[in-house]
């Protein structure tokens, strides 16, 4: 289970890779589920490119991760705060 404190800054490439591996998805399969190629997922995971915000949220949704942005919008045991300045 991924767990972050509200003060944590998240390394997006590592976070995407952890989400994918926790769901036992290949890069190709995750890519198909979110509408990009496996090579694009690989590029996200290596930090060569950054996913658009809509693709990022699709990845989070496909991987069943609850996202908490700033004001604790979703209160679940699995939380993540991403400083929007990173985007």
Residue pairs with C-beta under 8 A, 6 or more apart in sequence:
1 22
1 77
1 78
2 15
2 18
2 19
2 22
2 65
2 78
2 80
3 77
3 78
3 79
4 10
4 79
4 80
4 81
5 81
6 68
6 79
6 81
7 81
8 80
8 81
9 83
9 86
10 80
10 81
10 82
10 86
12 44
12 47
12 50
12 51
12 56
12 82
12 86
13 44
13 45
13 46
13 47
14 45
15 80
16 41
16 44
16 45
16 51
16 56
16 59
17 45
19 59
19 60
19 63
19 65
20 27
20 30
20 41
20 45
20 59
20 63
22 63
23 30
23 62
23 63
23 64
25 33
25 62
25 63
26 38
27 38
27 39
27 41
27 42
27 45
28 37
28 38
28 41
29 38
30 38
30 41
30 59
30 62
30 63
31 37
31 38
31 39
31 40
31 41
32 38
33 58
33 62
34 41
34 55
34 58
34 59
34 62
35 55
35 58
36 51
36 55
40 49
43 49
44 50
44 51
50 87
51 59
53 87
57 67
60 67
65 78
65 80
66 74
66 76
66 78
66 79
66 80
67 73
67 74
67 79
67 80
67 82
68 74
68 75
68 76
68 79
68 80
68 81
69 81
69 82
69 84
70 81
70 84
72 79
